[in-house]
Amino acid sequence: MATEPNKPWDVVVLTTSRADFSIYQPVLRALEAHPDIQVSLLVTGMHMSEDFGYTFTEVEKSGWPIAAHFECLVPGDTAKDIGLSMGRATQGMANALEAIEADILVVLGDRFEMAAAALAAVPRGLPICHLHGGEETEGAMDNVLRHMLTKISHLHCCATELAASRIRQMGEPPDRVIVSGAPALDNIAVVPRLSRRELAQQFGLPESGDFALITYHPVTLDLAATETEIAALFEVIKETDIHCVFTAANADTAGRALNAKIEKFVAENEGQMLIGHMGAKGYYSAMEHAAMMIGNSSSGILEAASFGLPVVNIGDRQKGREVSPNIITAKGTPKNLIAAITKARTADFKALCAKRENIYGDGHAADKIVGAIARFLKAGHGPRKVFHEVIS
């Protein structure tokens, strides 16, 4: 902890993917604006992988100070490969933390490399602030990793009151649990959008006509479901008249194999396309112009409602998450997907989505998060934790 008079607190933010880096942006801006805080980044995971676009270059271009960066992903996506990558993430983080000053580490969500890297902060006695704890995704191993991050963290900024209540049930002291809302919603108000023509020029999308934005990731606790769901989705796309824009899957178990299937499908079916990485501006622009979103991504659950975008949420990967009115959850069979897509295209459902009701916050999460971090540091809290007994 910082002890020198007038020395700013060193807040280090761990980023492992394009997704969390986008979500962090309003938090980074609020941290930078705080007079008693200096912020820097630790960069690893998919950012450092050529297979996932080597987005470290974009992190560099953003201008945020980078305290350290390191590779952790091995070239493969089997269960063994994921385990090896996790080990490398912990080792790389241990080395990185040895060389930098930090008063608190900020982590987000549930990625395996995020959780593994954060473990290295524990023996150093470095407090951790966790964003987006207390949520449920029953179909993914991320669920366990998210709750693990909660238990090694000291400050919790969560998106909803239900998430907060789950964290308190886990024995975390109530005064360390803050309902901030989802910081991604802060981003929506400030990230500029591309016009439909600009989107076409930059990414090759058609300049007119409906398209569906498809973001589908492996169901890591049921890889057989991944096989059947993506096959059903491909079958349904062939039967419908909607143009589809796929984004690439994450570096999850079987993620590379899934991307290979999508690449093959797109190559063999005219009018379909795959874009590996669009960036926040491109992705939000696609959400703005899409007729609907299909898949099992958290972006469909958290952000799409703020765009008035109908979402067909496939299967159990996001099971347990709270959902806004724009979500239609469907089993991953052709019959159920066709019914869900048909509903998403109706005038009544589009009108419901157009109200843009989002249960994940009001777009002012970052100030609440940074305020909580500043109060935690000002109070001199260290790494000790007390299990808070919940007595019913």
Buried (B, 14 or more C-beta within 10 A) or exposed (E): BBEEEEEBBBBBBBBBBBBBBBBBBBBBBBBBEBEEBBBBBBBBBBBBBEBBBEBBEBBBEEEBEBBBBBBBBBEBBEEEBBBBBBEBBBBBBBEBBEEEEBBBBBBBBBBBBBBBBBBBBEEBEBBBBBBBBBBBBBBBBBBBBBBBBBBBBBBBBBBBEBBBBBBBEBBBBEEBBBBBBBBBBBBBEEBEBBEBEBBBEBBEBBEEEEBBBBBBBBBBBBBEBBBBBBBBBBBBBEEBEBBBBBBBBBBBBBBBBBBEBBBEBBEEEEEBBBBBBBBBBBBBBBBBBBBBBBBBBBBBBBBBBBBBBBBBBBBBBBBEBBBBBBBBBBBBBBEBBBBBBEBBBEEEBBEBBEEBEBBBBEBBBBBBBBBBBBEBBEEEBEBEBEEBEEEE
